[in-house]
Amino acid sequence: MLDKDLLRQETPACRDLIHFNNAGAALQPRPVTEAVLHHLALEQRIGGYEAAEAGADAAENFYHAFGRLLNCNPREIAYMENATRAWTTLLQSIPFERGDRIITGQSEYASNYMALLHLARTRQVEIVVIDNDSNGQISLDQLSAELDDSVRLIVLTHIPSQSGVIHPAAEVGKLARQHRILYLLDACQSAGQLDLDVNALGCDMLTGSGRKYLRGPRGTGFMYVRHSILDYLKPATLDLHSASWTQTDQYEWRDDARRFEIWEQFVAGKIGLAAAADYATTIGMTAIEAETRRLAGELRDRLNDVPGVILHDQGYQQSDPDRAASRSSSVLSGLSGLSGIVTFELADHNATVLQHQLRQQRINISVIRQKNTRLDFERRGLSNINRASVHYYNTDQEIEQFCDAVRAAT
C-alpha cells in the first residue's frame, strides 16, 4: 500500500495546489529536485567538466535505473534531451527505401505524425493510418490485414495525450514479431504510469519523456533500442561520443544504444531523471499503476455527475445512477483499458477559459487542441477539450474539490 502522506510530504507543491496536469508535467518529488540542484551547485562551485567527473557514477546510474524500470539491459538505454528528439532520431535512423510502408494509428500526436509526413515527402514512403475501434483502441483486425512484406515499420503511441485510452501495445508487438516488422512505441504518457516491460511489449524501440508521469526534470528524455537491431539502424549524426575516430579516414560506432547520444548533455538533468526512475521503481510500478488508474476511475465517475460535463474517454462504462452506495465497485468497473488521463468538456464553456478559471483557484489542468491531434479529433468531431490527468500522489479529496470547482463554473 502506498504511504500517501509521505509521498505528498516529498512533493511540496501538494500543500499549495491541486495538480491534475501530470500528463503535461508532473510535480517533482523532493529527491529528484535535490539531485538536480546538487549537481548544478557542484558545477557552480568547481566547474562543469570537473563536476561531470565527480558525478560520473550518478550519471552512469541513469542507464541502470532505466534498465530496471523497463526490464532491459542498461546497454540498450540512451539518454536524450526530450522524447520528440528520441523518437525522430530513431525514425531517421531506419534505412527506408522508396515504396516502404509505415503503419501508424489514429491517435498519433502532431509532432510524430508531422515527422512521418516529412519522411514521406523526402524518402517516398507511404503512411498507412489504422482506425481506432469503438473503444478508442487501435483496430488489431485492421492492423493485421495491412501487414505484408512492404511494411518496414509500425509506430504506435501507447497512451495518447488526448485520451485516457491505453492501446494494446503488447498485442501489436506480437503481430510485429510474427511478420518480422520493426516496432517503435511512444511511451511518453505510459512511462512512470504503467508497469512497462519491453520484452512483454515486444517493441524494438521505445521512447519517453522525463517531465510527465516519471516526475523528472523538463528537457530530459530517454530511448530503448533492442540490441539485436542496433547494426541495422543508421544514426543520422555522430560525434566523438557516439563513435570512435579510429583512423584519419575511418570511424566505428559504439556497440550500445549510446551511439544515438552526443557528448554534450544536461548532466544535472540526466542525474535527476535517473533519480526519478529510481524513485518510481522503489515505490513500485505495480502500485503506482493501480492507484493512478483507480483515481482516474473515481474522477470519471464523479465528473459524470456534474451537469453539463461530457466525458470523451472512449471505452469508459458509465455507472448506474444509483451507484453512490457502491462507489468503489463502480470505479473499478471503469478501469479496463483506461489510464490516468481524463478528457472532458463543459457544455457552453471554452476549454481555455475553464482552464484559466480553475488555475485562479490553484487547480491545474490542460487543454487538448484539435490542431495537435487532427487524425483523432477530426474523425471524432471534437474541437478543443480539457484534460485532467491524475497521478498516484493525488487524493480522493482533491477529486471532490476539483469536481465542485467544475460544477461551480457551470
C-alpha positions as CSV (number, residue, x, y, z in Angstrom):
1,M,0.0,0.0,0.0
2,L,1.2,3.5,-0.9
3,D,2.2,5.8,2.0
4,K,0.4,8.7,0.5
5,D,1.1,11.1,3.4
6,L,4.9,10.5,2.9
7,L,4.6,10.8,-0.9
8,R,2.8,14.2,-0.5
9,Q,5.3,15.4,2.0
10,E,8.0,14.6,-0.5
11,T,6.0,16.6,-3.1
12,P,6.0,20.1,-1.5
13,A,3.6,21.7,-4.1
14,C,0.8,19.4,-2.9
15,R,0.4,21.8,0.0
16,D,-0.5,24.7,-2.2
17,L,-2.4,23.4,-5.3
18,I,-4.3,20.6,-6.9
19,H,-2.2,19.3,-9.8
20,F,-4.2,17.4,-12.4
21,N,-1.7,18.2,-15.2
22,N,0.6,15.2,-14.8
23,A,0.3,14.3,-18.5
24,G,1.8,17.7,-19.2
25,A,4.5,17.9,-16.5
26,A,4.1,16.1,-13.1
27,L,5.2,17.6,-9.8
28,Q,8.8,16.6,-9.0
29,P,9.4,14.8,-5.7
30,R,12.0,16.3,-3.5
31,P,14.7,13.7,-4.2
32,V,14.6,14.5,-7.9
33,T,14.8,18.2,-7.4
34,E,17.6,17.8,-4.9
35,A,19.6,15.6,-7.2
36,V,19.4,18.3,-10.0
37,L,20.2,21.2,-7.6
38,H,23.1,19.3,-6.0
39,H,24.8,18.8,-9.4
40,L,24.1,22.4,-10.5
41,A,25.6,23.7,-7.3
42,L,28.7,21.4,-7.9
43,E,29.1,22.9,-11.3
44,Q,28.9,26.4,-9.8
45,R,31.4,25.5,-7.2
46,I,34.1,23.6,-9.1
47,G,33.3,23.9,-12.8
48,G,31.3,21.9,-15.4
49,Y,33.9,19.4,-16.5
50,E,35.1,18.8,-13.0
51,A,31.5,18.4,-11.7
52,A,30.8,15.9,-14.5
53,E,33.8,13.8,-13.5
54,A,32.8,14.0,-9.8
55,G,29.2,13.0,-10.7
56,A,30.1,10.3,-13.1
57,D,28.7,7.5,-11.0
58,A,25.4,9.3,-10.6
59,A,25.2,9.9,-14.3
60,E,26.1,6.3,-15.2
61,N,23.3,5.2,-12.9
62,F,20.8,6.6,-15.5
63,Y,21.3,3.5,-17.7
64,H,20.9,1.1,-14.8
65,A,17.9,2.9,-13.4
66,F,16.1,2.7,-16.8
67,G,17.2,-0.9,-17.3
68,R,15.4,-1.7,-14.0
69,L,12.4,0.3,-15.0
70,L,11.9,-1.2,-18.4
71,N,13.4,-4.7,-17.7
72,C,16.2,-4.5,-20.2
73,N,20.0,-4.4,-20.4
74,P,21.4,-1.0,-19.5
75,R,23.4,-1.1,-22.8
76,E,20.0,-0.8,-24.6
77,I,19.3,2.6,-23.0
78,A,20.3,6.0,-24.3
79,Y,19.8,9.5,-22.8
80,M,18.1,12.2,-24.9
81,E,17.2,15.8,-24.3
82,N,13.5,15.1,-24.9
83,A,11.1,12.4,-26.2
84,T,10.5,14.1,-29.5
85,R,14.2,14.1,-30.3
86,A,14.4,10.4,-29.2
87,W,11.5,9.4,-31.4
88,T,12.7,11.3,-34.5
89,T,16.3,10.2,-34.1
90,L,15.2,6.6,-34.2
91,L,12.8,7.2,-37.1
92,Q,15.5,8.9,-39.1
93,S,18.0,6.0,-38.5
94,I,15.9,3.4,-40.3
95,P,17.1,2.8,-43.8
96,F,13.8,3.2,-45.6
97,E,13.5,2.6,-49.3
98,R,11.1,4.1,-51.8
99,G,7.7,2.3,-51.5
100,D,8.2,1.1,-48.0
101,R,5.1,1.4,-45.8
102,I,4.9,2.8,-42.3
103,I,1.9,1.7,-40.2
104,T,0.6,4.1,-37.6
105,G,-2.6,4.7,-35.7
106,Q,-5.4,7.3,-35.4
107,S,-4.1,8.5,-32.1
108,E,-0.8,9.9,-33.2
109,Y,0.3,13.3,-31.8
110,A,1.2,16.2,-34.1
111,S,5.0,16.0,-33.7
112,N,5.1,12.3,-34.5
113,Y,2.8,12.5,-37.5
114,M,4.4,15.5,-39.0
115,A,7.7,13.7,-38.8
116,L,6.1,10.9,-40.8
117,L,4.7,13.3,-43.3
118,H,8.2,14.8,-43.8
119,L,9.6,11.3,-44.2
120,A,7.0,10.5,-46.8
121,R,8.0,13.7,-48.8
122,T,11.7,13.2,-48.6
123,R,12.0,9.4,-48.8
124,Q,8.9,8.5,-50.8
125,V,7.5,6.1,-48.2
126,E,3.8,5.5,-47.7
127,I,2.0,6.2,-44.4
128,V,-1.0,3.9,-43.5
129,V,-3.3,5.0,-40.7
130,I,-5.2,2.3,-38.8
131,D,-8.5,3.3,-37.4
132,N,-9.4,3.0,-33.7
133,D,-12.3,0.7,-32.7
134,S,-15.4,1.7,-30.8
135,N,-13.3,1.7,-27.5
136,G,-10.8,4.1,-29.0
137,Q,-8.1,1.4,-29.3
138,I,-6.2,0.7,-32.5
139,S,-8.1,-2.0,-34.5
140,L,-6.0,-5.1,-34.3
141,D,-8.0,-6.7,-37.1
142,Q,-7.4,-3.8,-39.5
143,L,-3.7,-3.7,-38.5
144,S,-3.3,-7.4,-39.1
145,A,-4.9,-7.1,-42.5
146,E,-2.4,-4.4,-43.6
147,L,0.8,-6.3,-42.6
148,D,2.9,-7.7,-45.5
149,D,6.4,-7.6,-46.8
150,S,6.1,-3.9,-47.8
151,V,5.7,-2.7,-44.2
152,R,9.0,-1.6,-42.8
153,L,7.8,-0.1,-39.5
154,I,4.9,0.0,-37.1
155,V,4.7,3.1,-34.9
156,L,2.2,3.4,-32.0
157,T,1.5,5.8,-29.2
158,H,0.9,3.7,-26.1
159,I,-1.3,6.2,-24.3
160,P,-2.5,9.2,-26.4
161,S,-2.1,12.7,-24.9
162,Q,-5.7,13.4,-25.9
163,S,-7.4,10.4,-24.4
164,G,-7.3,8.0,-21.4
165,V,-7.2,5.0,-23.7
166,I,-4.4,2.5,-23.3
167,H,-3.6,0.9,-26.7
168,P,-3.0,-2.8,-26.8
169,A,0.8,-2.4,-27.3
170,A,1.7,-6.0,-26.4
171,E,-0.8,-7.4,-28.9
172,V,0.7,-5.1,-31.6
173,G,4.1,-6.3,-30.6
174,K,3.0,-9.9,-31.2
175,L,1.9,-9.0,-34.7
176,A,5.1,-7.2,-35.4
177,R,7.2,-10.2,-34.3
178,Q,5.1,-12.6,-36.4
179,H,5.8,-10.5,-39.5
180,R,9.4,-9.5,-38.6
181,I,8.5,-5.8,-38.7
182,L,10.2,-3.1,-36.7
183,Y,8.1,-1.7,-33.9
184,L,8.6,1.8,-32.3
185,L,6.5,2.5,-29.2
186,D,5.9,6.0,-27.9
187,A,5.7,5.7,-24.2
188,C,5.6,9.4,-23.3
189,Q,2.4,9.0,-21.2
190,S,2.9,5.4,-20.1
191,A,6.4,5.6,-18.7
192,G,6.0,6.2,-15.0
193,Q,2.3,5.5,-15.1
194,L,2.2,1.9,-16.3
195,D,4.4,-1.1,-15.3
196,L,6.4,-1.4,-18.5
197,D,8.4,-4.5,-19.7
198,V,9.9,-4.0,-23.1
199,N,10.1,-7.8,-23.6
200,A,6.4,-8.3,-22.8
201,L,5.5,-5.3,-25.0
202,G,7.5,-6.8,-27.9
203,C,8.8,-3.4,-29.1
204,D,12.2,-3.0,-30.8
205,M,12.4,0.7,-29.8
206,L,10.7,2.7,-27.1
207,T,10.9,6.4,-26.3
208,G,9.7,8.6,-23.4
209,S,9.8,11.9,-21.6
210,G,11.2,12.8,-18.2
211,R,8.8,15.5,-17.3
212,K,5.5,13.6,-17.4
213,Y,4.5,10.7,-15.3
214,L,8.1,9.9,-14.5
215,R,8.2,13.1,-12.5
216,G,11.6,14.0,-13.8
217,P,13.1,17.3,-14.9
218,R,12.0,19.1,-18.1
219,G,14.3,18.9,-21.0
220,T,15.1,15.2,-20.4
221,G,14.1,12.0,-22.3
222,F,15.2,8.5,-23.0
223,M,15.1,5.7,-25.5
224,Y,15.3,1.9,-25.5
225,V,16.8,0.1,-28.5
226,R,16.8,-3.7,-28.7
227,H,20.5,-4.7,-29.0
228,S,19.7,-7.1,-31.9
229,I,18.7,-4.3,-34.2
230,L,21.5,-1.8,-33.4
231,D,23.6,-2.6,-36.5
232,Y,20.5,-2.3,-38.8
233,L,19.9,1.3,-37.7
234,K,21.9,4.1,-39.3
235,P,22.1,7.2,-37.0
236,A,21.9,10.4,-39.0
237,T,24.5,12.2,-36.8
238,L,27.6,11.2,-34.9
239,D,30.3,12.8,-32.7
240,L,33.2,11.7,-30.6
241,H,30.8,10.2,-28.0
242,S,28.7,8.1,-30.4
243,A,31.6,6.8,-32.4
244,S,35.4,6.4,-32.3
245,W,37.7,8.1,-34.8
246,T,39.9,5.1,-35.4
247,Q,42.0,6.4,-38.3
248,T,42.1,9.7,-40.2
249,D,39.6,8.3,-42.7
250,Q,37.7,5.8,-40.6
251,Y,35.4,5.6,-37.6
252,E,33.5,2.9,-35.6
253,W,30.1,3.2,-34.0
254,R,29.6,2.4,-30.3
255,D,28.2,-1.1,-29.8
256,D,25.4,0.0,-27.5
257,A,22.4,2.4,-27.6
258,R,24.6,5.3,-26.7
259,R,25.6,5.6,-30.3
260,F,22.4,7.7,-30.5
261,E,23.7,10.2,-27.9
262,I,26.0,13.1,-28.3
263,W,28.8,14.1,-26.0
264,E,27.3,17.4,-24.7
265,Q,24.4,16.6,-22.3
266,F,22.4,18.3,-19.5
267,V,24.3,16.3,-16.8
268,A,22.2,17.6,-13.9
269,G,19.0,16.7,-15.8
270,K,20.4,13.2,-16.6
271,I,21.1,12.6,-12.9
272,G,17.7,13.9,-11.9
273,L,16.0,11.7,-14.4
274,A,17.9,8.7,-13.0
275,A,16.7,9.7,-9.6
276,A,13.1,9.9,-10.9
277,A,13.3,6.4,-12.4
278,D,14.8,5.0,-9.1
279,Y,12.0,6.8,-7.1
280,A,9.3,5.1,-9.2
281,T,11.0,1.7,-9.0
282,T,11.4,2.0,-5.2
283,I,7.7,2.8,-4.8
284,G,6.7,0.0,-7.2
285,M,5.3,0.5,-10.6
286,T,2.5,-2.1,-10.0
287,A,1.3,0.0,-7.0
288,I,1.7,3.3,-9.0
289,E,-0.3,2.0,-11.9
290,A,-3.1,0.6,-9.7
291,E,-3.6,3.8,-7.7
292,T,-3.3,6.1,-10.7
293,R,-6.0,4.2,-12.6
294,R,-8.2,3.9,-9.5
295,L,-8.1,7.7,-9.0
296,A,-8.9,8.3,-12.7
297,G,-11.9,5.9,-12.5
298,E,-13.1,7.9,-9.5
299,L,-12.6,11.2,-11.3
300,R,-14.6,10.0,-14.3
301,D,-17.4,8.7,-12.2
302,R,-17.6,12.0,-10.2
303,L,-17.3,14.2,-13.3
304,N,-20.2,12.2,-14.8
305,D,-22.3,13.6,-12.0
306,V,-21.6,17.2,-12.9
307,P,-24.3,18.8,-15.1
308,G,-23.0,19.8,-18.5
309,V,-19.9,17.7,-18.4
310,I,-19.3,15.4,-21.4
311,L,-16.6,12.7,-20.9
312,H,-14.5,11.9,-24.0
313,D,-12.6,8.8,-22.9
314,Q,-13.8,6.1,-25.3
315,G,-14.3,2.8,-23.6
316,Y,-15.5,4.3,-20.3
317,Q,-18.5,2.5,-19.0
318,Q,-20.8,5.0,-17.3
319,S,-22.1,3.7,-14.0
320,D,-25.7,3.3,-13.0
321,P,-27.4,6.4,-11.5
322,D,-27.7,4.6,-8.1
323,R,-24.0,3.8,-7.9
324,A,-23.4,6.1,-4.9
325,A,-23.7,3.2,-2.5
326,S,-21.2,1.1,-4.4
327,R,-18.8,3.7,-5.5
328,S,-15.7,1.6,-5.2
329,S,-17.0,-1.2,-7.3
330,S,-18.2,1.2,-10.0
331,V,-14.8,2.8,-10.1
332,L,-13.1,-0.5,-10.6
333,S,-15.5,-1.4,-13.4
334,G,-14.4,1.7,-15.3
335,L,-10.7,0.9,-15.2
336,S,-10.4,-1.6,-18.1
337,G,-8.3,-0.1,-20.9
338,L,-8.1,3.4,-19.4
339,S,-5.3,5.4,-17.9
340,G,-4.8,8.3,-15.6
341,I,-5.8,10.8,-18.3
342,V,-9.4,12.0,-18.2
343,T,-10.7,14.1,-21.1
344,F,-13.9,16.1,-21.0
345,E,-15.7,19.3,-21.9
346,L,-18.1,21.5,-20.1
347,A,-21.0,22.5,-22.2
348,D,-21.1,26.1,-23.4
349,H,-17.6,26.6,-21.9
350,N,-14.4,27.4,-23.8
351,A,-11.8,24.9,-22.8
352,T,-9.1,27.6,-22.3
353,V,-11.5,29.8,-20.2
354,L,-12.2,26.9,-17.9
355,Q,-8.5,26.1,-17.6
356,H,-7.8,29.7,-16.5
357,Q,-10.8,29.8,-14.1
358,L,-9.5,26.7,-12.4
359,R,-5.9,28.0,-12.3
360,Q,-7.1,31.0,-10.4
361,Q,-8.3,28.6,-7.7
362,R,-4.8,26.9,-7.8
363,I,-6.1,23.9,-9.8
364,N,-4.0,22.8,-12.7
365,I,-5.5,21.1,-15.8
366,S,-4.6,21.5,-19.5
367,V,-6.3,22.0,-22.9
368,I,-6.0,19.5,-25.7
369,R,-6.2,21.3,-29.0
370,Q,-7.6,19.8,-32.2
371,K,-4.6,21.1,-34.3
372,N,-2.3,18.8,-32.2
373,T,-4.3,15.6,-32.8
374,R,-6.1,16.1,-36.1
375,L,-6.4,12.4,-37.1
376,D,-8.3,11.6,-34.0
377,F,-10.3,14.7,-33.2
378,E,-11.4,15.4,-36.8
379,R,-12.7,11.9,-37.1
380,R,-14.5,12.2,-33.7
381,G,-15.8,15.7,-34.5
382,L,-14.1,17.2,-31.5
383,S,-12.7,20.7,-31.1
384,N,-10.5,21.8,-28.1
385,I,-11.3,20.0,-24.9
386,N,-10.0,19.8,-21.4
387,R,-7.7,17.2,-19.9
388,A,-7.3,16.4,-16.2
389,S,-4.5,13.9,-15.6
390,V,-4.1,12.4,-12.1
391,H,-1.2,10.6,-10.5
392,Y,-0.7,8.3,-7.5
393,Y,0.1,11.2,-5.2
394,N,-3.3,12.8,-5.8
395,T,-6.2,12.1,-3.5
396,D,-9.9,11.5,-3.4
397,Q,-10.4,14.7,-1.6
398,E,-8.7,16.6,-4.4
399,I,-11.0,14.9,-6.9
400,E,-14.0,16.1,-4.9
401,Q,-12.7,19.6,-4.7
402,F,-12.0,19.6,-8.4
403,C,-15.5,18.4,-9.4
404,D,-17.0,21.0,-7.0
405,A,-15.0,23.7,-8.9
406,V,-16.1,22.5,-12.3
407,R,-19.7,22.4,-11.1
408,A,-19.4,26.0,-9.8
409,A,-18.2,27.0,-13.3
410,T,-21.4,25.9,-15.0
